[in-house]
Amino acid sequence: MTTRFELRTRYIEGWYELDADKLISSTSYDFLFDDPAEPKPVNRESLPEYMIRWDKRTRLLGATNIWNLSDEVRQDSNGILTDWEWWELVGTDLCGMAIVKTRDDGVFFERITYFDRSSNGS
């Protein structure tokens, strides 16, 4: 049986590799992704199209889909693996926080926030 830890690893690999099949195979049927740049949450069926939009949008900003993740915190409680992390897209001013929740049937929730270092007032 695939565990929530393995599914979480596959999910992040899917993002690193921009592999929609790997992403989908790591999500639950009730998956939701909340990105404030999107008009509504992304579900499992719309995730591949979102990935394409994300890649196009970030490449316009100079990104090459290379990520730095830091300040990672993990909690495994009551069958839910929760990960928090600070993310940065190398080559851009884009960075923010993410929370990802995973059960043994897959990642069921991710919410990201943005912080644009280019607008920090300096």
C-alpha positions as CSV (number, residue, x, y, z in Angstrom):
1,M,0.0,0.0,0.0
2,T,1.2,3.5,-0.9
3,T,1.5,5.7,2.2
4,R,0.8,9.4,2.6
5,F,4.5,9.9,2.8
6,E,5.2,8.3,-0.5
7,L,2.2,10.2,-2.1
8,R,3.5,13.5,-0.8
9,T,6.9,12.8,-2.2
10,R,5.4,11.9,-5.6
11,Y,3.3,15.0,-5.5
12,I,6.3,17.3,-5.1
13,E,8.3,15.4,-7.7
14,G,5.4,16.0,-10.1
15,W,5.7,19.7,-9.6
16,Y,9.5,19.6,-9.9
17,E,9.2,17.6,-13.1
18,L,6.0,19.3,-14.4
19,D,4.6,15.8,-14.8
20,A,0.8,16.0,-14.7
21,D,0.5,12.2,-14.6
22,K,2.7,12.0,-11.5
23,L,0.7,14.8,-9.9
24,I,-2.7,13.3,-10.6
25,S,-1.6,9.9,-9.4
26,S,-0.6,11.4,-6.0
27,T,-3.9,13.2,-5.4
28,S,-7.2,12.1,-3.8
29,Y,-10.5,12.3,-5.7
30,D,-11.5,15.3,-3.5
31,F,-8.3,17.2,-4.1
32,L,-8.4,21.1,-4.0
33,F,-5.6,23.5,-4.7
34,D,-6.1,27.1,-3.6
35,D,-3.9,29.7,-5.5
36,P,-4.9,33.3,-4.9
37,A,-4.0,34.1,-8.6
38,E,-6.7,31.8,-9.8
39,P,-10.4,32.8,-9.9
40,K,-11.5,29.5,-8.1
41,P,-9.8,26.5,-6.5
42,V,-8.3,23.9,-8.8
43,N,-9.6,20.4,-8.5
44,R,-8.1,17.1,-9.6
45,E,-9.6,17.3,-13.1
46,S,-8.3,20.8,-13.7
47,L,-4.9,20.3,-12.2
48,P,-3.1,19.5,-15.5
49,E,-4.4,22.7,-17.1
50,Y,-3.4,24.7,-14.0
51,M,0.1,23.3,-14.2
52,I,0.4,24.6,-17.8
53,R,-0.9,28.0,-16.7
54,W,1.5,28.1,-13.8
55,D,4.5,27.2,-15.9
56,K,3.7,29.8,-18.6
57,R,3.0,32.5,-15.9
58,T,6.2,31.8,-14.0
59,R,8.4,31.5,-17.1
60,L,7.3,35.0,-18.2
61,L,8.7,36.2,-14.9
62,G,12.1,34.4,-15.6
63,A,11.6,31.2,-13.7
64,T,13.0,27.9,-14.9
65,N,10.9,25.7,-12.5
66,I,13.8,25.4,-10.1
67,W,12.5,25.7,-6.5
68,N,14.0,26.4,-3.2
69,L,12.0,25.0,-0.3
70,S,13.0,25.9,3.3
71,D,11.7,26.2,6.8
72,E,9.8,23.0,6.2
73,V,7.6,21.8,9.1
74,R,5.8,18.4,9.1
75,Q,3.1,17.0,11.3
76,D,1.6,13.5,11.0
77,S,-1.5,13.3,13.1
78,N,-4.7,11.3,12.9
79,G,-3.9,10.0,9.5
80,I,-3.2,13.4,7.9
81,L,0.3,14.5,7.0
82,T,0.6,18.3,7.0
83,D,3.5,20.0,5.4
84,W,4.3,23.7,5.7
85,E,7.1,25.3,3.8
86,W,8.5,28.6,2.5
87,W,9.0,28.4,-1.3
88,E,10.9,30.4,-3.8
89,L,11.1,30.2,-7.5
90,V,14.7,30.7,-8.6
91,G,15.2,33.5,-11.1
92,T,12.1,35.4,-9.9
93,D,11.0,37.6,-7.0
94,L,8.2,35.1,-6.3
95,C,8.1,33.4,-3.0
96,G,5.6,32.5,-0.4
97,M,4.2,29.9,1.9
98,A,2.5,26.6,1.2
99,I,0.5,24.1,3.2
100,V,-0.1,20.6,1.8
101,K,-2.3,18.0,3.4
102,T,-2.1,14.3,2.5
103,R,-4.0,11.2,3.6
104,D,-3.3,7.6,2.5
105,D,-5.5,8.1,-0.5
106,G,-3.5,11.1,-1.7
107,V,-2.8,14.8,-1.4
108,F,-6.2,16.3,-0.8
109,F,-5.4,20.0,-0.2
110,E,-2.8,22.6,-1.0
111,R,-3.0,26.3,-0.4
112,I,-0.3,28.7,-1.5
113,T,0.4,32.4,-0.7
114,Y,2.6,34.8,-2.4
115,F,5.1,37.4,-1.3
116,D,6.6,39.5,-4.0
117,R,10.1,40.7,-2.9
118,S,10.1,43.3,-5.7
119,S,7.4,45.2,-3.9
120,N,8.8,45.2,-0.4
121,G,9.0,49.0,-0.3
122,S,12.8,49.3,-0.7
